[in-house]
Amino acid sequence: MVSNNYSGNDWLQKMTLYNEDGTNLQEFGDRYTADAIKVSDSAFKLIVSQDKSGENLYDIYAVSGFLSAEQQEMLTVGSKVYPNPATNRINITNSLPAGENGTVQIYTLGGAKVLEQAVSGNNPTIALDIESLSSGTYVYKLNNRAEKFIKK
């Protein structure tokens, strides 16, 4: 959950992790985005980030435990891209099954393909160099799923 509070002339953003009972598990301070990556049946990595004056800051937490079927579905529905917006590189959580090969493609909003890279499901994260792309909004496609990201 991310909460926003107005104080004087500034918006204060605070992210807090709660369990299903509403118990406060962790305060993340001024971080405002979070992604969970499954690394095994009962282990996850939680990546929280903040873009502060053009500098992306990340914290990575190891989380153990089991998820409900609904929570599993939320994690496995597709890939996620971070940081977003990005300047030099994006990381995509890999939705390909282990041992499966695929291709990630990046398109302009006009539909022109500007990047294509072969990938394997053996790595949990796909790193792409986007430094050569112009500033703007792009769409990446992986395993018949697509998501937008912004290149600064």
Order of alpha helices (4+ residues) and beta strands (2+ residues): beta-beta-beta-beta-beta-beta-alpha-beta-beta-beta-beta-beta-beta-beta
